[in-house]
Amino acid sequence: MGLDQIRDLISRAAYIDGHRRQVAKTCEGKVLATLFYEPSTRTRLSFETAMLRLGGQVIGFAGAQVSSASKGETISDTLKVVSNYADLVAIRHPKEGAALVAARAASVPVINAGDGGHMHPTQTLADLATIQARFGKLTGLTVGLCGDLTFGRTVHSLVETLSRFGGVRFVLISPDELRCPKYVLDRIDASPSCEYEQTSDLLSVIGDLDVLYMTRVQKERFFNEDDYLRLCDTYILDKDKLAHAKPSMAVLHPLPRVNEIAQEVDQDPRAAYFQQVKEGMLVRMALEAALLGDELPGYQAWKEVEA
């Protein structure tokens, strides 16, 4: 997806937020299939709510065990079948590359709703929309990413996209065992206007950050439970740590959280993670309408006025 397309989706999401009634029948008669081979609350419900709010309908499954995958059906065959039922598919799968396999097999558009530890592009749209809403820009910022940077697909997607926009300084905060993969660092290096530093000490850098993107250590990605237990509580954001941060800093988290953000932080105006949930639904509404070729009523006129 090009940067202009991303900017336009964020703009469309902002329009949708203020014009719910006008867009309520945009996807009337259309069907979204949500094929979730691994557990999800926010992402699946966000996709489904987005389609329902646009006047469409939803089918699908929430777990490989309740689909024909439990009988041995391949992703490719599932998508060839579901393409006859739906106009659009959102798929989540624990294996990297599964969304690409699905897209090649399907005869309708396919959205990657997360594939293993690789990418989570629509979460990135939610993240970008939240940053844009908070700061009015996506560049000229210092962005800290904290926690599981090895398996965190949301981190990988966000770094890749912000690097394309440019003008971002990344602070990568993790234990040595959970550092960013080389291919993610290579994407930062490929941008002439981005830079990064790696550290294991959150407190030493929190005062420099405009955005702090917290992540949970993902138990489901570990092969060794002892390693998970040793690392899961490495970073816990609380009021004491926030006291060292800028008053304008935004705290993001793709959710679910375990205990890496204390609940006392929820009342702080810098907490933006529940705003991300709302922005996620809005950008998914914008994306679904765009992929189905359905124009948002009144959007073009609004865009001209805003410009």
DOROVO-806954 format. One line per field, with one value per residue: residue number from 1; x negated, y, z negated of N, C-alpha, C, O in turn. Coordinates in steps of 0.2 Angstrom, whole numbers. Atoms other than C-alpha are relative to their C-alpha. Layout:
N
num <- [NUM	...]
npx <- [X	...]
npy <- [Y	...]
npz <- [Z	...]
capx <- [X	...]
capy <- [Y	...]
capz <- [Z	...]
cpx <- [X	...]
cpy <- [Y	...]
cpz <- [Z	...]
opx <- [X	...]
opy <- [Y	...]
opz <- [Z	...]
% end
This chain:
307
num <- [1	2	3	4	5	6	7	8	9	10	11	12	13	14	15	16	17	18	19	20	21	22	23	24	25	26	27	28	29	30	31	32	33	34	35	36	37	38	39	40	41	42	43	44	45	46	47	48	49	50	51	52	53	54	55	56	57	58	59	60	61	62	63	64	65	66	67	68	69	70	71	72	73	74	75	76	77	78	79	80	81	82	83	84	85	86	87	88	89	90	91	92	93	94	95	96	97	98	99	100	101	102	103	104	105	106	107	108	109	110	111	112	113	114	115	116	117	118	119	120	121	122	123	124	125	126	127	128	129	130	131	132	133	134	135	136	137	138	139	140	141	142	143	144	145	146	147	148	149	150	151	152	153	154	155	156	157	158	159	160	161	162	163	164	165	166	167	168	169	170	171	172	173	174	175	176	177	178	179	180	181	182	183	184	185	186	187	188	189	190	191	192	193	194	195	196	197	198	199	200	201	202	203	204	205	206	207	208	209	210	211	212	213	214	215	216	217	218	219	220	221	222	223	224	225	226	227	228	229	230	231	232	233	234	235	236	237	238	239	240	241	242	243	244	245	246	247	248	249	250	251	252	253	254	255	256	257	258	259	260	261	262	263	264	265	266	267	268	269	270	271	272	273	274	275	276	277	278	279	280	281	282	283	284	285	286	287	288	289	290	291	292	293	294	295	296	297	298	299	300	301	302	303	304	305	306	307]
npx <- [-4	4	-1	-6	-6	0	-3	-7	-4	0	-5	-7	-2	-2	-7	-5	-1	-5	-6	-2	-6	0	3	-3	-2	5	2	-6	0	6	1	7	1	5	2	5	3	3	-4	0	-6	0	1	-6	-6	1	-1	-7	-3	1	-5	-7	-1	-1	-6	1	-1	7	0	6	1	5	4	1	-4	-7	0	2	8	1	-1	6	-1	5	-2	-2	-7	-5	-1	-3	-7	-3	0	-6	-5	1	3	6	2	6	2	5	3	6	6	2	-1	-6	-4	2	-3	-7	-2	1	-5	-7	-2	-2	6	2	3	4	-2	6	3	6	4	2	-3	-7	-1	-6	1	4	-4	-3	5	1	-6	0	5	-2	-5	3	5	-1	5	3	7	3	-1	4	-5	2	-4	2	-3	2	2	2	-6	-5	-2	-2	6	3	-4	0	6	0	-4	3	7	-2	-2	6	0	-1	5	-2	4	-2	1	-2	5	4	-3	-6	1	-3	4	4	-4	-4	5	2	-5	1	6	-1	-3	5	-2	-1	5	-3	4	-3	2	-4	-2	-5	0	5	-2	-7	-1	2	-5	-7	-5	3	-4	1	-3	1	4	-6	2	-1	6	5	0	2	-4	4	2	-6	-1	6	0	-7	-1	6	-2	-7	0	-5	0	6	4	-3	2	7	-1	-3	-8	-4	2	-6	1	-4	1	-5	-5	-2	6	0	2	6	-2	-4	-6	0	2	-6	-3	5	-2	5	-2	-4	-2	-7	-2	2	-6	-5	3	1	-7	-2	4	-3	-6	3	4	-5	-4	5	1	-6	-1	-6	2	-4	-4	2	7	4	-2	3	7	1	-1	5	6]
npy <- [-6	-6	-5	-4	4	0	-7	-1	4	-3	-6	3	2	-6	-1	4	-1	-5	0	7	1	-1	6	6	5	0	7	3	5	3	5	1	6	0	7	-1	6	0	-4	-8	-4	-6	-1	3	-4	-7	1	2	-6	-5	2	-1	-8	-2	2	7	6	4	8	2	4	-3	6	6	6	0	0	6	1	5	6	0	-4	-5	-7	-2	2	-4	-6	1	1	-6	-5	0	-2	-7	-5	-3	5	-2	7	0	7	0	1	-5	1	3	-4	0	6	-1	-5	3	5	-3	-4	-6	-3	3	-5	3	-2	2	6	2	-5	-4	-7	-2	-6	-4	-3	-5	-6	-2	-3	-6	-5	-2	-5	-6	-4	-3	-5	-3	2	6	0	-4	3	5	6	5	6	4	7	6	-3	6	4	-4	-1	-7	-4	1	-4	-7	-2	0	-5	-7	-1	-3	-7	-3	-5	3	3	6	3	7	1	7	4	2	6	-2	-6	0	4	-4	-3	-6	-6	-2	-5	-7	-2	-2	-7	-5	-5	3	3	4	3	6	0	4	-4	-4	-6	-4	-3	-2	-8	-2	2	-3	6	6	5	6	6	6	5	4	7	5	0	3	8	2	-3	-3	-6	-5	-3	-4	-6	-3	-6	-4	-7	-2	-8	-2	-8	-3	-1	-5	-6	-2	-1	-7	0	1	7	4	7	5	7	3	4	0	0	4	-4	-5	-7	0	-2	-7	-4	-1	-6	-5	-2	2	6	-1	6	1	-4	4	4	-4	-1	6	1	-5	1	6	-3	-3	5	5	-3	-1	6	2	-5	-4	-7	-3	-6	-7	0	-4	-7	-1	0	-6	-5	1	-2]
npz <- [0	0	5	-2	1	7	2	-2	5	6	-1	0	7	4	-3	2	8	1	-5	1	-3	-7	-2	3	-5	-5	-2	0	-5	-1	5	3	4	5	1	6	2	7	5	-1	2	-3	-8	-3	1	-3	-7	-1	1	-6	-6	2	1	-7	-3	-2	4	2	1	1	6	5	3	-4	2	-2	-8	-4	1	4	-4	-5	-6	0	-1	-7	-2	4	-3	-6	1	3	-5	-3	5	3	-5	3	5	5	3	5	0	4	-4	-4	-7	-1	-4	-7	-3	-1	-5	-7	-1	0	-5	3	4	6	5	5	7	5	-2	4	3	-6	-2	2	-3	2	6	-1	-1	7	3	-3	0	7	0	-4	4	6	-2	-6	-5	0	-1	5	7	3	1	4	0	6	2	-4	-7	-5	-3	0	-7	0	0	-6	-5	1	-2	-7	-3	1	-4	-7	0	1	5	7	4	3	6	1	7	1	3	-6	-3	-4	-4	-7	-5	-4	-6	2	0	-7	-2	2	-3	-7	0	1	5	6	4	6	5	3	7	4	6	-2	4	-2	-6	-1	-1	-7	-5	-1	0	3	-2	4	-3	4	-2	-3	2	-6	-5	3	0	6	4	5	-3	0	7	2	-4	-1	4	-1	0	2	0	5	1	2	-6	-4	3	-4	-7	-2	1	-7	-3	-1	2	-4	1	-4	4	7	4	5	5	-2	2	6	-1	2	-6	-4	1	-2	-7	-5	-2	-7	-3	-2	-6	-6	-1	-4	-7	-4	-3	-5	-6	-3	-4	-6	-4	-3	-5	-6	-4	-4	-5	2	2	6	-2	2	2	-5	1	6	-1	-3	5	5	-4]
capx <- [0	-7	-9	4	16	12	15	31	37	33	43	58	58	58	73	82	80	90	103	109	126	121	110	122	127	111	108	126	128	110	103	86	79	68	57	47	36	30	38	43	55	51	46	60	74	66	67	85	91	84	94	110	108	107	123	115	115	102	99	84	76	65	53	46	54	71	67	63	44	47	51	35	42	29	29	30	45	54	51	57	73	76	73	90	99	91	86	71	60	50	39	28	16	2	-10	-20	-15	2	11	1	6	24	24	17	30	45	55	60	49	40	35	20	27	10	-1	-12	-26	-27	-15	1	5	22	16	3	16	25	8	5	22	20	3	10	25	13	-1	6	-8	-18	-35	-47	-44	-54	-45	-49	-44	-45	-44	-44	-52	-57	-39	-29	-21	-13	-30	-37	-23	-23	-42	-41	-28	-35	-52	-43	-36	-53	-59	-57	-69	-66	-71	-70	-68	-69	-79	-93	-83	-69	-77	-71	-75	-88	-76	-66	-82	-87	-71	-75	-93	-86	-77	-89	-79	-77	-88	-87	-95	-93	-93	-86	-83	-66	-68	-84	-75	-57	-59	-65	-49	-34	-26	-29	-22	-21	-19	-16	-28	-18	-18	-11	-27	-38	-44	-51	-39	-54	-60	-43	-42	-59	-55	-36	-38	-53	-44	-29	-24	-16	-14	-31	-39	-27	-32	-49	-40	-34	-16	-12	-19	-6	-6	0	2	10	19	22	11	6	-3	-15	-4	3	21	18	11	28	33	18	22	6	15	20	23	41	42	32	47	59	47	44	63	64	49	56	72	62	52	67	77	61	58	76	76	90	88	92	106	101	82	75	85	79	61	61	67	54	40]
capy <- [0	17	31	42	27	26	45	44	29	39	54	43	36	54	57	42	46	62	56	39	41	46	30	18	10	11	-8	-13	-30	-35	-49	-50	-67	-67	-82	-82	-97	-91	-82	-63	-51	-34	-37	-49	-39	-23	-30	-37	-21	-11	-21	-20	-1	0	-9	-26	-43	-55	-74	-83	-93	-89	-104	-117	-130	-125	-125	-138	-135	-147	-160	-156	-143	-132	-113	-112	-123	-114	-98	-105	-110	-94	-84	-90	-84	-67	-51	-48	-59	-55	-69	-71	-86	-91	-95	-82	-80	-88	-72	-72	-90	-85	-70	-80	-93	-81	-73	-59	-46	-53	-42	-48	-48	-54	-68	-76	-65	-56	-42	-34	-21	-15	-13	-2	9	10	15	28	36	37	46	57	62	65	75	80	72	56	62	72	61	50	33	21	3	-8	-26	-41	-34	-51	-59	-43	-42	-25	-18	-25	-17	0	1	-3	9	24	21	24	40	45	58	46	42	24	19	0	-5	-24	-37	-44	-60	-50	-38	-33	-45	-39	-37	-24	-14	-15	-6	8	9	10	26	41	51	38	32	20	15	-1	-1	-12	2	10	23	30	35	38	57	58	50	57	40	25	9	-5	-23	-39	-53	-66	-83	-91	-87	-96	-114	-114	-109	-105	-92	-84	-83	-76	-62	-58	-45	-36	-20	-13	5	13	31	32	29	40	54	55	56	72	78	76	58	46	28	15	-3	-15	-25	-37	-32	-43	-33	-22	-7	-4	-1	16	22	21	37	47	58	51	34	32	13	13	27	15	3	16	21	3	1	17	13	-4	4	14	0	-12	1	5	-13	-16	0	8	27	35	47	65	61	70	86	85	82	97	108	101	104]
capz <- [0	5	-7	2	0	-19	-21	-12	-23	-38	-31	-27	-45	-52	-40	-45	-64	-61	-48	-55	-48	-31	-29	-37	-21	-11	-10	-10	-2	-4	-15	-25	-30	-45	-45	-62	-64	-81	-96	-94	-102	-96	-78	-74	-82	-75	-57	-60	-68	-54	-41	-51	-54	-35	-32	-27	-34	-42	-41	-47	-61	-77	-79	-68	-78	-73	-54	-41	-45	-59	-46	-36	-23	-17	-17	2	3	-11	-2	14	6	-5	11	17	1	-3	6	-6	-17	-33	-39	-54	-55	-67	-52	-43	-25	-27	-21	-5	-2	-5	6	21	19	17	30	19	9	-6	-21	-32	-50	-57	-51	-65	-71	-54	-50	-56	-44	-49	-67	-60	-52	-69	-76	-63	-64	-83	-81	-68	-80	-94	-85	-69	-60	-57	-55	-66	-81	-93	-94	-108	-106	-121	-126	-114	-98	-91	-89	-90	-72	-77	-80	-64	-54	-62	-60	-42	-38	-48	-40	-23	-29	-36	-49	-64	-77	-84	-102	-103	-121	-125	-134	-123	-120	-112	-101	-84	-70	-58	-43	-53	-57	-39	-35	-46	-39	-21	-26	-24	-37	-50	-64	-79	-95	-105	-124	-138	-150	-148	-162	-154	-138	-142	-144	-126	-118	-110	-108	-119	-111	-124	-119	-129	-129	-119	-128	-112	-102	-115	-113	-131	-145	-157	-145	-144	-163	-165	-152	-154	-168	-161	-158	-168	-165	-180	-187	-194	-177	-168	-180	-169	-153	-143	-147	-128	-126	-120	-127	-114	-115	-103	-117	-125	-139	-153	-166	-156	-159	-176	-177	-186	-169	-161	-169	-163	-148	-139	-139	-120	-119	-120	-108	-96	-98	-91	-77	-72	-69	-59	-48	-45	-40	-28	-21	-19	-9	2	6	11	22	12	10	-6	-3	-5	-8	8	4	-14	-9	2	-12	-24	-11]
cpx <- [-4	2	6	6	1	3	7	5	1	5	7	2	2	7	5	2	5	6	2	6	0	-3	3	2	-5	-1	6	0	-7	-2	-8	0	-6	-3	-6	-2	-3	4	-1	6	1	0	6	6	-1	2	8	4	0	5	7	2	1	6	-1	1	-6	2	-7	-1	-6	-3	0	4	7	1	-2	-8	-1	1	-6	1	-5	3	3	7	5	1	4	8	3	1	7	6	-1	-3	-7	-2	-5	-2	-6	-2	-6	-7	-1	1	7	5	-2	3	8	2	-1	5	7	2	3	-6	-1	-4	-4	2	-5	-2	-6	-3	-2	3	7	2	6	-1	-5	4	4	-6	-2	5	0	-6	2	5	-4	-5	1	-5	-3	-7	-3	1	-5	5	-4	4	-3	3	-3	0	-2	7	6	2	3	-6	-3	4	0	-7	-1	3	-2	-6	2	2	-6	0	2	-6	3	-4	3	-2	2	-6	-4	3	6	-1	3	-4	-4	4	4	-5	-3	5	-1	-7	1	4	-5	1	2	-6	3	-6	3	-3	5	3	6	0	-5	2	7	1	-1	6	6	5	-4	5	-2	3	-1	-5	5	-2	1	-5	-6	0	-2	4	-5	-3	5	0	-5	0	6	1	-6	1	7	0	5	-1	-7	-5	3	-2	-7	2	3	8	4	-1	7	-2	5	-2	5	5	0	-6	1	-1	-5	2	5	6	1	-2	6	3	-4	2	-5	2	4	2	7	3	-2	6	5	-3	-1	7	1	-5	2	6	-2	-3	5	4	-5	-1	6	2	6	-3	4	4	-2	-8	-3	2	-4	-8	-2	0	-6	-7	-1]
cpy <- [6	5	5	-4	0	7	1	-5	3	6	-3	-2	6	2	-4	1	6	0	-8	-2	0	-6	-6	-5	-1	-7	-5	-6	-4	-4	-1	-7	1	-7	0	-7	0	5	8	2	6	0	-3	4	7	-1	-1	6	5	-1	2	7	3	-3	-7	-5	-4	-7	-1	-5	3	-6	-5	-6	-1	1	-6	-1	-5	-7	-1	5	5	7	2	-3	3	6	0	-1	6	5	0	3	7	4	2	-5	3	-6	2	-7	0	-1	6	-1	-3	5	1	-6	1	5	-3	-5	3	4	7	4	-3	5	-5	2	-2	-7	-2	6	5	7	0	6	5	3	6	6	3	4	7	5	3	5	6	5	3	6	4	-1	-7	0	5	-2	-5	-5	-5	-6	-5	-7	-5	3	-5	-3	5	3	7	5	0	5	7	3	1	5	7	1	2	7	4	5	-3	-3	-6	-1	-7	-3	-8	-3	-3	-6	2	6	-1	-4	5	3	6	6	2	5	7	3	2	6	5	4	-3	-3	-4	-1	-5	1	-5	4	5	7	5	4	3	7	3	-1	4	-5	-6	-6	-6	-6	-5	-5	-6	-7	-5	-1	-4	-7	-2	5	4	7	5	3	4	7	4	6	5	7	1	7	2	8	2	1	5	7	3	1	7	0	-1	-7	-4	-7	-4	-7	-4	-5	-7	1	-5	4	5	7	0	3	8	5	2	7	6	2	-2	-7	0	-7	-2	4	-4	-5	3	1	-6	-2	5	-1	-6	1	3	-5	-5	4	1	-6	-2	5	4	7	2	6	6	1	5	7	2	1	6	6	0	2	7]
cpz <- [0	-6	1	-2	-8	-3	1	-4	-7	0	0	-7	-4	3	-3	-7	-1	4	0	4	8	3	-1	5	6	3	-1	5	1	-6	-1	-3	-4	-2	-5	-2	-7	-4	2	-3	4	7	3	-1	3	8	1	-1	5	6	-2	0	7	4	3	-5	-1	0	-2	-6	-5	-3	5	-1	2	8	3	-1	-5	3	5	6	0	1	7	1	-4	3	6	-1	-3	5	3	-5	-2	6	-2	-5	-5	-3	-5	-1	-4	4	4	7	2	4	7	4	1	6	7	2	1	6	-2	-4	-6	-4	-5	-7	-5	2	-5	-3	5	0	-3	3	-2	-7	1	3	-6	-4	3	-1	-7	-1	3	-4	-6	2	6	6	-1	0	-6	-7	-2	-3	-4	1	-5	-1	5	7	5	3	1	8	0	0	7	5	-1	1	7	3	-2	3	7	0	-2	-6	-7	-3	-5	-6	-1	-7	-1	-3	6	4	5	4	7	5	5	6	-2	-1	7	3	-2	3	7	0	-1	-6	-6	-4	-6	-5	-4	-8	-4	-6	2	-4	3	6	0	0	7	5	1	0	-3	2	-4	3	-6	2	1	-2	6	5	-3	1	-7	-5	-6	3	0	-7	-2	3	-1	-4	1	-1	-3	-1	-5	-1	-1	7	5	-3	4	7	2	-1	6	2	0	-1	5	-2	4	-3	3	-4	-6	-7	1	-1	-6	1	-2	6	4	-1	2	7	5	2	7	2	1	5	7	2	5	7	4	3	6	6	4	4	7	5	3	6	6	4	4	5	-2	-3	-6	2	-4	-2	5	-2	-7	0	3	-5	-5	3	0]
opx <- [-9	7	9	11	7	7	11	10	7	9	11	8	7	11	11	8	9	11	3	7	3	-2	1	3	-3	-2	6	-1	-7	1	-12	4	-12	1	-12	2	-5	8	-6	12	5	5	9	10	4	6	11	9	5	8	11	7	4	7	4	4	-11	7	-12	4	-10	-2	5	6	10	6	-4	-10	-6	-1	-6	-3	-7	8	8	11	11	7	8	12	9	5	9	11	4	-6	-11	2	-9	2	-10	2	-10	-12	3	0	9	9	3	5	10	7	2	6	11	-3	6	-10	4	-8	-1	0	-4	2	-12	0	-7	-1	10	3	5	2	-4	2	4	-4	-2	4	2	-5	0	5	-1	-5	-2	-5	-1	-10	1	1	-9	9	-8	10	-9	9	-9	5	-2	7	11	-2	2	-5	-5	1	-1	-8	-4	1	-3	-8	-2	0	-7	6	5	-10	7	-10	9	-8	8	-12	-1	2	8	4	5	-10	-2	2	5	-4	-4	3	0	-7	-3	4	-8	-3	5	-11	9	-12	9	-8	10	6	4	1	-4	-1	9	6	1	6	9	11	-10	11	-7	8	-5	-6	8	-6	-2	-5	-10	5	-1	3	-3	-3	4	1	-4	-2	7	5	-7	-2	12	-3	11	-5	-9	-8	-1	-2	-8	-3	5	11	9	1	11	-7	11	-7	11	10	0	-12	6	4	-8	-2	10	7	5	0	6	6	-2	3	-3	-1	9	5	9	7	1	6	7	0	0	7	3	-2	1	7	0	-2	5	5	-2	-1	6	7	9	-6	10	1	-3	-10	-7	-3	-6	-11	-8	-4	-9	-11	-6]
opy <- [7	4	7	-1	0	7	3	-3	3	7	0	-1	6	4	-2	1	5	4	-11	-7	-4	-8	-12	-11	-4	-8	-11	-4	-9	-3	-1	-9	3	-10	2	-10	-5	9	10	-1	7	3	0	5	9	3	1	7	8	3	4	9	8	-1	-10	-4	-3	-10	3	-8	7	-8	-7	-10	-6	3	-11	-6	-9	-12	-6	4	8	8	5	1	5	8	4	1	8	10	5	4	11	2	5	-8	7	-10	6	-12	5	0	9	-7	-3	3	2	-5	-1	4	-1	-6	0	6	10	0	-5	8	-9	8	-3	-12	1	11	9	11	-5	11	11	8	11	12	9	10	12	11	8	11	12	11	9	11	9	2	-10	-5	9	2	-8	-4	-8	-6	-6	-7	-6	4	-4	-4	3	7	11	10	5	8	11	8	6	9	12	7	6	11	10	6	1	-6	-4	-1	-7	-4	-9	-1	-3	-7	-2	10	-6	-4	11	9	11	11	8	9	12	9	6	9	5	8	0	-4	-4	-1	-6	3	-7	1	11	12	11	9	6	10	8	1	7	-4	-7	-6	-10	-6	-5	-6	-8	-10	-10	-5	-5	-10	-8	11	9	11	11	9	9	12	10	10	8	11	-2	11	-1	11	8	6	9	12	9	3	11	-5	-4	-8	-3	-10	-4	-9	-2	-7	-8	-1	-8	5	8	11	-4	8	11	10	7	10	12	-2	-2	-9	3	-8	-6	3	-4	-6	0	0	-6	-4	3	0	-7	-2	1	-4	-6	1	1	-6	-6	4	7	7	1	11	7	6	9	11	8	5	9	11	5	5	10]
opz <- [-4	-9	-4	-5	-10	-7	-3	-6	-10	-5	-3	-8	-7	-1	-5	-9	-5	4	5	7	11	9	0	3	12	9	-2	11	4	-12	4	-7	-1	-5	-3	-6	-10	-1	3	-2	8	11	8	4	5	10	5	2	7	8	2	2	8	10	6	-10	3	-3	-2	-9	-2	-9	8	3	2	10	-1	2	-4	0	9	11	-5	2	8	4	-2	4	8	3	0	5	6	-3	-3	11	1	-9	-2	-6	-4	-1	-4	2	8	9	8	8	11	9	7	9	12	7	4	10	2	-6	-10	-2	-8	-8	-11	2	-3	-5	4	-1	-3	-1	-2	-9	-3	1	-6	-6	-1	-2	-8	-4	1	-4	-7	-2	7	11	-7	0	-9	-12	2	-7	-1	0	-5	-1	6	11	11	9	3	10	5	4	9	9	4	5	10	8	2	4	10	4	1	-8	-11	0	-9	-6	-3	-8	-1	-3	12	10	9	5	9	5	6	8	2	1	8	7	1	5	10	6	-7	-8	-11	-1	-8	-3	-4	-9	-1	-10	5	0	2	8	5	3	8	11	-4	-2	-2	0	-3	7	-11	8	-3	1	6	9	0	0	-9	-5	-8	-1	-1	-8	-7	0	1	-2	-4	-4	0	-5	-5	3	1	7	8	1	3	11	-3	-1	6	8	-4	2	4	-5	4	0	9	-2	-7	-10	-3	0	-6	5	0	5	8	4	1	11	11	7	7	8	5	9	12	8	10	12	10	9	11	12	10	9	12	11	9	11	12	10	9	9	3	-8	-6	4	-10	-3	2	-2	-7	-3	1	-4	-7	-1	2]
% end
